[in-house]
Amino acid sequence: MFDAKKLLDQFLGSQVPGAGGSVKDRAGQAIQMAKDNPWKTGALAAVLLGTGTGREVAGTAVKLGGLAAIAGLGYQAYKNYQAGKEPVAQPDPAQPQPELLPPPADSGFSTEPAVVRNDFVLFLVRAMIAAARADGHIDDGERSRIMDKVKLAGLDAEAEQFLNDELTKPTDLDAIVAAARTEEEKVELYTASRLAIEPDSRAERGYLDLLAGRLGLADALVDHIEATVSAAKVPAQPQPTGSNPWA
C-alpha cells in the first residue's frame, strides 16, 4: 500500500519549498509557484481541480501540509463551535490571518503516525475527488487529460492507479461516510471536501449539504467549518490569455 499521507501532502501543496507565513500568504506563494513550475510544487489539487475550465483553485497550499492542514482547520472550527463563538464568514482582508497551528495530540485531530489510519487518509483524498466531481465537470475526456498530467507528477504506479480508479468509478458516498469513526474524523472529511471546491453551483452546494447531513454534523458546526476554510483561501489569480500552465 502506498503512503496515503504523502499523496494527500501532494494534493495540498506541502512540498512547496520556502513558503512561509500565514495560511493566506503561503497559499498565494504556492499558487504562483504552481503556475511558474507546477510539477515541482506537488500541488496535485491544482491538476485535479484547476483544469482550465473556470474552476478556481485557491488556498490549496497551507502552511502545515496536507493532513495537518485539514486536521488543523477542522480542529480550529470544532474548537470555536464548542466555545459557542459566532463564525466569521468574511474575515477582514486588511488584518493578518493567524497562523494555522498543529492540533493538540489529545484533541482527536492528531496527525501522529501512530494514531492516523492510512485508510482514513485515503478517504480524505476520496472525499476531495468526490467533491470535485459533484458538478459533473470531470467527464471521461477530462479524466484522461488529468491523468496525463498526473503521470508527470512523479507518483508511484499504485498511487496513479488509485487516482485513476477514483476518477473513473462512481462516487461511493456510503463508504466515505462510513470511514469516519469519530466526530473529529467527520469534521475532517467535511473540511477536506470543502477545501477541494468553491460551492458556486447548486450541484456542489447540494453535495456538501448532503455530505454534512449524512455525517450528522450540526448546522452550527458546518457554519464554523465553512467560515474557517473560507478564511484560509485566497482568490485564484487570473492568468494571461494563452499562458495556462495546465494546458
Secondary structure, 3 states (H helix, E strand, C coil): CCCHHHHHHHHCCCCCCCCCCCHHHHHHHHHHHHHHCHHHHCCHHHHHHCCCCCCCCCCCCCCCCHHHHHHHHHHHHHHHHHCCCCCCCCCCCCCCCCCCCCCCCCCCCCCCCCCCCHHHHHHHHHHHHHHHCCCCCCCHHHHHHHHHHHHHHCCCHHHHHHHHHHHHCCCCHHHHHHHCCCHHHHHHHHHHHHHHCCCCCHHHHHHHHHHHHHHCCCHHHHHHHHHHHHHCCCCCCCCCCCCCCCC
